[in-house]
């Protein structure tokens, strides 16, 4: 078993030398990471195909392309983000200047998941590098081809005292969590997130948790149903539904439900063909355990679209079910697969009450042309992030920090958010020596009266 204490110690020693604090060093490291990805692009696409049967198109769209875009954005803005920035001082601090100095935490531990094993490993790593940290990356053992390649190419490009990749199962994560790192960034399930936070609490290590939950998608009666069906089918069934921000269930207005479901079926055929199980580019379920869990949902309610599966190929075709309730098993946990339950509603207020009676979701999607409906839902329901008249695409903007709230996560990243989440903002006040306000001292005559006047 690897000596994790030694690895963390090596990284702390490297960080203490101050190399990572240099902006040029960070910029060169980001360039090296970009070259690493570009040089091995096809290798990573092949690894994702081996692990999850992802097509090259889907892998580039949802993994490689997003990371390269994030890298370009970070390289362009790094110097501006890393500079100390001046902020206002109050009149009671006359003569002073106030600044915020972004500084790295030190050694960052990034634990990434299997569903987007390339993107969700490299995207936070970009933030860790940009902010000036050393990093230990623990990829998922459920996608061994991608994790192995990641370990190989990162190991050749960076010394492990700066950036290290640790492969292995839960025991590797547990071993790393026992060490006193300076920042933990975890993407995964709510259940494991609790374990991560408990381990971090021992050393009071700051954490960012990107978790999940049951993300609702609301289709109102005035929605553009054809476009809604297409965008929901895409957002739900890409990566075979194994996406933390995928629509987990639909709330459809009862007056349009029948028409909408018909359009949704057509959209699924357009995207995946008449026989998705025979589509050689349809992403598979990651493991037999996850396949068996999802298969247990297929018998619930009534199936209106899909419903077939193949255990040998670990494939489940896009499936839509109705006739379910909040007591159904499929509504008790995040589905994380290509199964979409449909609930109907008549009054929008009932949707608001129902969603708010459950843990805050990572995402929410609203399909309506009415601005007042949009604002009512956005104002009355708490969620991590989302879209109006689209799904998932909010992740594509570097200007929109991505993260959860409540049980769906802590902290947010992407764009400057990635730099911020791996940085401590150090507040500094620089005071003048040209004069000294006497009433700050208690021995000044009428000091209390004067300070009350000055601070009011």
N, C-alpha and C positions, 0 to 999 in steps of 0.2 A: 504493500500500500504506500502511496506517495506521502512524503513528509510535507504536509500542507503548511505547517508552522515555518519550515525552512523557506518555502516559496514566498510566503507573506513577508517574512523577515528580509529576504533578498529584495523584494519590491520596495519595502519601506526604506531600505538602505539606498536604493537607486533614487527614490523620490527625494530623499534628504540631500542628495547631491545638487538638486536644483535644476537639473537638465530640463525637466518637463515644464518648468516655469517659463522657459524661453519661448517666445511666440514663434520664432523661426523654427525651433525644434518641433513644435506642435504642427506647424504648417507642413513641414517636411514629412512628418509622420502621417498626416492626412493624405498627402500626395502618394506616399508609399502604399497606403491602404487602397487608394483608388487604383493604382497600377496593379496591385495584387489582384484586385477584383477583375479588372479588365483583362489581365493576362490569363486568368483562369475562368473567364466567364462561361465558356462551354463546358468546362469540367464541373462547375457548380450546377449548370442546367442539367447535366447528365446525372449528377448526384441526386438532385431533387426528383428527377424522373425515377430513379431507382428507389428512393425512399417512399415517395408518395404518388408516383405515376403522374406527376404534373407535366403538362405540355410545356414546351419551350416558351410559347406565348404567355401562358399564365405565370410561369416562373419569372419571366422578365418583367411582366406587368406588375406583379404583386411583390416581387422580392428584389431582383437585381436592379431593375430600373429605378425603383424607389430609393434604394440605398445610394446609387450613383448620383441621383438628384439631390439627396440630402448632403452628400459629400460636397458637391459643387456649391450649394448654398452656404454650407458651413465655411468652406475655404474662402469664399467671397466676403463673408462678414466677420470672420474670426477676430481680426485685429480690432475692429470696432467694439465687439462684445467684450473683449478681454481688457480694454482700457479702463482705468479708474474713471468713474463719471462723477461730475460735480452735481450736488443737489442743493436745494435751498437751505439757508439757515434762518432761524427765527430772529426777531428783533431782540429777544432776550439773550441771544448769543452774539450780540454785536461785536464785530471785529473778527469773527471766525469764518472759516470756509469748511463746508461739509462735503465728504466724498464717500463713495462706495467702491471698495476694491474687491472685484471677484477673485477668489482664490480657490485652487483645487482642494478637495478633501484629502487626497493622498492615494491610498490603495482602494480601488473600486472593484467590487465583486459583482459580475453580471451573470445572472442565471437565466438562460433563454429556453424557450419551449420548442416543441416539435412541429407545431402547425405551420409556422413560417420560419424554418430553422436557419435560413440565410438572413432574411430581413431583420428578425427579432434578436439576432446575435450582433450583427454589424451596426444597426441603427443606434442602439445605446452606446456601443463602443465608440462611435464617432463623437458622441457627446463627451464621453470620458476622456478621450484624447484631446479634444478641443479645449476642454476646461483645464487640462494640464495634469491629469491623474495618471498613475499606473493602473493597469487593469488585469484582472483574472476573469477569464470567460469560461463559464461552464455550460456547454451546449447539451442538448437532450440526447440521451442514449437511444431514444425511439427512432431517431433518424440517423443511423450510423454512417451512411455514406457521406452525407453532408457534414456531419460533425467531424468525421475523420479527415475529410478534405480541408475543412476549416482549420483543424489542428495542424495539419501538415503545412499549409501555405502560410499561416500566421507564424508558425514556428520558424520557417525559413526566412521570414521578412523582419521579424522583431526579436530582440533578445528577451528571454522569459522574465528577466528582472524588470522589464518594462511592460510587456504584454504577454500573458501566458494563457494557453488553452488547456483546461483540465477535462479530460473525457472520463466517463464513468456513469454509474447509475445514482440512485438516491444516496448511497453511502458516500460518494464523492461530494455531493452537495452538503450532506450532514457534516462531513469532515471540514469542509471549507467554512461552514457557518460557525464552527467552534472556534475559529481563529478571529482575532480582533482586527478586522479590516476597518476602513474608514467610511465606506459607503456601500450599501447593498441595493442593487437594482434587480428586481425579479419580475418576470412575466409568466403567468400561469394561472392556475385555478385558485378560487377563493380558499379552498381547504388548505392547500399548500401555502398560500399567502399568509394564513394565520400562523403556520409553523415558522415561516421565515421571520415574521414580526416578533414572535416569541423568542426566537434565537437572537435576534438583533437587540432585543430589550436588555439582555444580560450585560452587554457592553455599551448600551445606549447608542448603538450605531444608527445613523439616519438611514431610512429606507424609502425607496420608491417601489410601489407595488402596482403593476399593471395586471388587473385581474379580469373579471368577466361578469356574468350574470345574465338574466333574461331580458334582452333588449327588445322593447316593443316596436312594432311598425304599425302606424295608424293610417288607414285609408278612408278618408272622409267621402261623403256622398258627392261632393263637387270635384273630386280629383280627376285628373287626366288618367283615366283607367288604363288605357293601352300603354302609355309611357310608364305608369306606376308598375304595371305587371312586368314589363321588361326590366326595369331597374331593380325591382325587388327580386326577381328570378336571378339576375346577375349577382346581386349582393349577398343573397342567401346561399346560393349553390356553388359559387366559386370556391375552390379548394374543398369541394364536397361538404360545404357548410362548416368546415373546421376553422372558423374565423371568430375571434373573440367579439368582434363588433357586428357579426352577421345578424340580421333580423331573427330573433329567436321565436317570436310568435306574431301573428297578425291580429289586429283589431280592425274589422271591416264593417262599414255601415251596412245595416241589414238591407237597405234599399238597393244597394249595388253589389251585394256579395255574389250573387249568381253570375252576373255578367263579368265581374272581376275574376272569379275563379276560372271561367272559360278562357279569358284573355291570358291568365297566368299559365294555364296549360299550354296555350299556343306559344307563349314566350319560352317556356322550357324546351319545347320541341325545336324551336328556332335555334336555341343555344346549344342543345345537347343531342338533338336528333330524336327519332321515334323510339330508339332502343338505346338509352344511355349506358346500359350494362355492357353493350357491345362496342361502345365508343372507346377506342384505344387511348384517348387523351382525357378521359374523365378521371379526375383524382380519386384515389382510393382512400379507405379508412386506414388510419395509421397502424392499427394492431388488432389482433383477434379479440382482445379484451374490450377495446372500444367498439369494435363491430358488434360483439354480443350485447353490450350495453344498449347500443342504438337499436338493435333488432328487437329488443324488448319493448320499444315504443311503437313498433309497427302495427301491433294488434290493437292499439287503443283507438277509440272513436271509429269513424268511418273514413276510409281512404278515398279521396276524390281524384288524386293524381298520383301516379307512380305506385310505390309499395313493394316493388320487387327488389331482391338482393341476391348476392352471390358470395358465399363465405369463402370459397376457394380464391377468389380474386379480391376479397375484402371490399366489395363495391355495393353501394346502396344507391339506387336511382333517386333522383329528386322526387320527394314525396310530400304531398299536402294532405293533411287530415283535418276533419272537422268533427263536430259532435263530442268535443272534449270540454272539460271544465277545469277550474283551478285545483280541483281535487285529483285530477288525473295524474298518473305518474310522470307523464311527459312534461307536465307543468311544474314539477317539483324541483327541477334542477336545470342548469344550462344544457341545452341539447348538444351543441357542438357537433353537428352532423347534418346531412341533407334531408332533414325532416322538419316540416313547417306546419305547426298547428294554427288553426284559424278560429278566432272567436268573433262574434258579431255584436254590434251595439246599436242602440237607437239614439241615446242621448250622450253627448260628449262628456257631460259631467260624470257619467258612470265610468267612462274610460279613465278619467283623471283620478277618481276615487280608487279604482281597482289598481292602477299602476302604482299609486302612492301608498297602497297598503302592503306592498312588497318591497324588498330591498332595492335601493337606488341602482338603476341599470347603468352599464358602461356606455350604451348608446341608445338613441331613440330616433325614429324616422317618422316624418309626418308628410302625408300626401294630401294636399288641399290647395285650391286656388284662392281661398279666402284668407286675407291677411289677419282678420280678427281671430279666426280659428287658429292660425299659426301662433299668434302672440299669446292666446289663452293657454295653449298647450305648453309653449316654451316658458311661460311665466309661472305655471302652476305645477310643473313636474320637474323634479331634479334628476339630472342624468349627467354622465361624463361629457359627452359631445354627440353630435349627430348631424342630420341633414333635413332640410325641407325640400320635398320633391326629388329626393335621391337617396341612395344608401351607400355607406362605407366611404364615399369619396372625400369626406372631411379629413381622412388620414393623408390625403395626397398633398395637402397644403402645408408648407413649412411655416406659415404664419398662424396656423391653428394648433396650439399645444394639444396633445392627445393624452388623455388620462381619465381615470374614473373618479367616483365620489362615493363615500360610504363604503359598502362592501365591495363595490366594483373597482376600488383602487385608491391609491394615495400618490399624489404627484402627477406631473404631466411632462411630456417631452415632444420632440420633433422641432426642427428649426432652432431658434434661439432657446426654446424650452429645453432642448437637449443639453445645451451649454449650461443653462441655469440649474438644471436638476443635478448636475455633477459639480456645482460650484457653491461655495459658501460666500455670501455677500458680507464682507467685512466693513463695518461702518467706522469712519475715521473723521474726527473733527480737528481741524488745524486752527489754533487760536493765535491771535496777534499778541505780541509782547510790547506793542507801542503804547497801550493804555490798559488799565485794569478797572473794571466796574466795581466800585467799592461796596455796593449794597448786597453783593453776594455773600459777604462776610457778616457774621452775626454781631461782631463788635462795632459795626457802623451805627452811627446815631440814627434812630428811627428806621432801622434796617427792615423790620417786618412791614411797616407801612409802605416803604418804598418798593419792596419786592412785590407786594400785592398789587401796587399800581402798575408796575412794569410787566407783570405776568398776566394781567387781566386781558 
